[in-house]
Amino acid sequence: MTLSNNSTNGSTAIGDDGLGQQPWWVEQWMELINGYRFKKRLERAWGYAREGHVTSIRFEGRRVHARVQGTDEAPYKVKLWLDVLNDEDWGYVMEALTQKARWSAQLLAGIMPSDIERAFAASGKRLFPFKLQEVRSECSCPDKANPCKHISAVYFLMGDRFSEDPFVLFQLRGRTRARLLEDLAEHRRKALAERAEAAKEAGITNIPDDATPLPPHPAVQDPALWWRYNRNLDGDLVVITPAMDGDTGLDAAGELPLAEDPRFADARSTFLSNLKAHGQASAQKAMLQAMAAGS
């Protein structure tokens, strides 16, 4: 789903391609509104989102403010928000995030970890709303139903923002991207300091100080070492998954310049089919070996 913006009137609409394949966190968000029992109202809301009836949408702090053009001359005012976590809850979340380097790495890369709710479980809270009623909303239209079609149209458009920036979900829960990363860095510094102190108490004294420049990696002097790694990796830093469809090595190689002979019309397709099957078998074997080594 894409947002198309018109600089003259600030109109916001879903592009003609509509809802394409989305990250899992966007799909989870959209499941809430798609589960709404009044399907006709959802159809109207989808039409509003597609036709540009949402004239503006902005994220201010912990709330979403939007204007939706309805039947009246003046656009209706829409507000959406979630219950925020207090500082104590966020403390538990940050502590949990610090324990898994993979979570931090994925968030820094703009990817929502698939098991992120485990970090929020430490506080007894959730990042994603469990049901639609947990999404607070207001609309100035006369429709008493909530969500009305104007609210639902904004809800559809919010999914696009989430796909571009998953930190918006954290913002709605009370932590901006900057604050979240700042707190995360601070918690990691404290964790490293506590780990160093514990090591010193255990008699381990060869811990480099942060201010001491580390020696260059041997691979800097010997490039042949670049492809070797003889130490055990932190399991939280390793994610082993099969290649997505359309993202294999053969896909990356592009069209292969194979000769064709009219006498053997099926030779090319047969060769490519066998090559792909061999690649899939080899990839599966490599993945199983990597998983066995990791365990």
C-alpha positions in Angstrom: 0.0 0.0 0.0 1.4 3.4 -0.9 0.5 6.9 0.2 0.3 9.5 -2.5 0.5 13.0 -1.4 -0.5 16.2 -3.3 1.5 19.1 -2.2 -1.2 21.6 -3.0 -4.0 20.3 -0.9 -2.2 17.7 1.3 -4.5 14.9 0.1 -3.7 11.4 1.1 -4.8 8.3 -0.6 -3.9 4.7 -1.2 -2.3 4.2 -4.6 -3.8 2.4 -7.5 -1.9 -0.8 -6.5 -3.9 -1.0 -3.3 -2.7 -3.3 -0.6 0.2 -5.4 -1.8 2.3 -7.8 0.1 3.0 -6.2 3.5 5.4 -6.8 6.4 3.9 -9.0 9.0 3.4 -6.2 11.5 1.3 -4.3 9.0 -0.8 -7.4 8.3 -1.4 -7.9 12.0 -2.6 -4.2 12.3 -4.9 -4.6 9.3 -6.4 -7.8 10.7 -8.0 -5.7 13.4 -10.0 -3.5 11.1 -10.7 -6.3 8.6 -12.3 -8.3 11.4 -14.9 -5.6 11.9 -18.3 -7.2 11.5 -20.0 -4.3 9.6 -18.5 -5.2 6.1 -20.5 -2.6 4.2 -19.0 0.1 6.4 -15.6 -1.2 5.7 -16.3 -1.1 2.0 -17.2 2.5 2.2 -14.1 3.2 4.3 -11.9 1.5 1.7 -13.5 3.6 -1.0 -12.7 6.7 1.1 -9.1 5.7 1.5 -8.7 4.9 -2.2 -10.4 8.0 -3.5 -8.5 10.5 -1.4 -11.3 11.5 1.0 -8.7 11.6 3.8 -7.4 15.1 3.2 -4.7 15.1 5.8 -3.2 12.7 8.3 -0.4 13.4 10.8 1.2 11.8 13.8 1.5 14.1 16.7 3.1 12.6 19.7 1.0 9.7 20.9 -2.0 10.5 18.7 -3.0 10.4 15.0 -4.9 13.5 13.8 -6.7 13.3 10.4 -9.3 15.2 8.3 -11.7 13.2 6.3 -14.1 14.7 3.7 -17.5 13.3 4.1 -21.0 14.5 3.0 -20.6 17.9 4.8 -18.7 20.8 3.3 -16.1 20.8 6.1 -14.0 17.7 6.6 -14.6 15.6 9.7 -11.9 15.6 12.4 -10.6 12.1 13.4 -8.4 11.1 16.2 -6.8 7.7 16.9 -4.7 6.7 19.8 -3.6 3.7 21.9 -3.1 3.4 25.7 0.4 4.3 26.5 2.9 2.4 28.7 4.1 4.2 31.8 7.9 4.6 32.6 7.9 1.5 34.8 6.4 -0.6 32.0 8.9 0.8 29.5 11.7 0.0 31.9 10.8 -3.7 31.8 10.5 -3.6 28.0 13.9 -1.9 27.6 15.5 -4.4 29.9 14.1 -7.3 27.8 15.2 -5.7 24.5 18.7 -5.3 25.9 18.9 -9.0 26.6 18.6 -9.9 22.9 21.0 -8.2 20.5 18.9 -9.5 17.5 15.9 -7.4 18.6 18.1 -4.3 18.8 19.7 -5.0 15.4 16.4 -5.6 13.6 14.8 -2.4 15.1 17.8 -0.4 14.0 17.4 -1.8 10.5 13.7 -0.7 10.5 12.4 -4.3 10.9 9.9 -5.3 13.5 11.1 -8.5 15.2 8.5 -11.2 14.8 8.7 -12.1 18.5 8.7 -8.5 19.7 5.7 -9.2 22.0 8.0 -11.3 24.2 9.8 -8.1 25.2 6.5 -6.4 26.1 5.3 -9.5 28.0 7.9 -8.6 30.6 5.8 -5.6 31.5 2.5 -7.5 31.2 1.5 -5.2 28.3 1.3 -5.5 24.5 2.7 -3.5 21.6 -0.1 -4.5 19.2 -3.7 -4.0 20.2 -5.3 -7.4 20.9 -8.8 -6.3 19.7 -10.2 -3.3 17.8 -11.8 -1.9 20.9 -8.3 -1.2 22.2 -7.8 1.4 19.5 -9.3 4.6 20.9 -10.9 6.8 18.3 -13.1 9.9 17.9 -14.8 11.4 14.9 -16.8 14.7 14.6 -19.3 13.1 12.2 -22.9 12.4 13.4 -22.5 8.6 13.0 -22.7 7.1 16.5 -21.0 3.9 15.5 -17.3 3.5 16.3 -15.4 3.0 14.2 -17.3 4.9 11.6 -16.2 4.9 7.9 -14.1 8.0 8.4 -12.1 6.4 11.3 -11.8 3.2 9.3 -10.4 5.0 6.3 -7.7 6.6 8.5 -7.0 3.2 10.0 -6.3 1.7 6.5 -3.9 4.5 5.8 -2.0 4.1 9.1 -0.9 0.7 7.9 1.2 2.3 5.2 3.0 4.5 7.7 3.7 1.4 9.8 5.2 -0.4 6.8 7.6 2.6 6.3 8.4 3.1 9.9 7.6 0.4 12.5 8.7 2.9 15.2 5.3 4.6 14.8 3.7 1.8 16.8 6.2 2.5 19.7 5.4 6.2 19.4 1.7 5.4 19.9 2.6 3.5 23.0 4.5 6.4 24.4 8.1 6.2 23.1 9.4 8.1 20.0 12.0 6.5 17.8 14.7 8.9 19.2 13.8 8.2 22.8 13.5 4.4 22.3 17.0 4.2 20.7 18.5 6.5 23.3 17.0 4.4 26.1 18.1 1.2 24.4 21.7 2.5 24.1 21.7 3.5 27.8 20.4 0.2 28.9 23.1 -1.6 26.9 25.8 0.6 28.3 24.6 -0.2 31.8 24.4 -4.0 31.0 28.0 -3.9 29.7 29.2 -2.0 32.7 27.5 -4.5 35.1 29.0 -7.4 33.1 32.5 -5.9 33.3 32.1 -5.3 37.0 31.0 -8.9 37.6 34.0 -10.2 35.5 36.4 -8.1 37.6 34.9 -9.5 40.8 35.5 -13.0 39.3 39.1 -12.2 38.8 38.9 -11.6 35.0 41.0 -8.5 34.5 41.8 -8.5 30.7 38.6 -6.6 29.8 39.3 -3.7 27.3 38.1 -0.3 28.5 35.8 1.5 26.1 38.3 4.3 25.8 41.1 2.0 24.8 41.3 1.6 21.0 41.0 -2.0 20.0 43.6 -3.6 17.7 42.6 -4.0 14.1 41.0 -7.3 13.1 43.5 -9.8 11.6 41.4 -9.8 8.4 42.5 -6.2 7.8 46.1 -7.4 7.3 45.1 -10.8 5.7 42.0 -10.5 3.5 41.9 -14.3 3.2 40.6 -14.3 6.8 37.5 -12.3 5.7 35.6 -15.4 4.9 36.5 -17.3 8.0 35.1 -17.1 11.5 36.3 -19.6 14.0 34.4 -18.4 17.1 31.0 -19.3 18.3 28.4 -16.7 17.3 25.8 -15.4 19.8 22.7 -17.3 19.0 20.7 -14.1 19.1 22.7 -12.7 16.3 22.1 -15.6 13.9 18.8 -16.0 12.1 18.6 -19.0 9.7 15.7 -18.9 7.3 15.2 -20.3 3.8 15.3 -17.8 0.9 12.0 -16.2 0.1 10.3 -17.0 -3.2 11.9 -14.9 -5.8 15.0 -14.1 -3.7 17.2 -17.1 -4.4 20.7 -17.0 -5.9 19.2 -18.0 -9.3 16.7 -15.1 -9.1 19.5 -12.7 -8.3 21.5 -14.0 -11.2 18.8 -13.0 -13.6 18.1 -14.4 -17.1 20.7 -17.0 -18.0 22.1 -16.7 -21.5 21.4 -20.3 -22.6 21.6 -21.3 -26.2 18.4 -22.7 -27.7 18.0 -25.4 -30.4 14.7 -25.8 -32.2 15.3 -29.5 -32.3 15.1 -29.6 -28.5 12.4 -27.2 -27.6 12.1 -28.3 -24.0 15.8 -28.5 -23.3 16.1 -25.0 -21.9 13.1 -25.2 -19.6 14.1 -28.7 -18.4 17.6 -27.5 -17.6 16.4 -24.5 -15.6 13.9 -26.7 -13.8 16.6 -29.2 -12.8 19.0 -26.4 -11.9 16.4 -24.8 -9.6 15.5 -28.2 -8.0 19.2 -28.8 -7.4 19.6 -25.3 -5.9 16.7 -25.9 -3.6 18.0 -29.2 -2.4 21.5 -27.8 -1.8 20.0 -24.8 0.1 17.9 -27.1 2.3 20.9 -29.2 3.0 23.1 -26.2 3.8 20.3 -24.8 6.1 20.0 -28.1 8.0 23.8 -28.2 8.4 23.9 -24.7 9.7 21.0 -25.3 12.1 22.7 -28.5 13.4 26.0 -26.6 13.9 24.1 -23.8 15.8 22.5 -26.3 18.2 
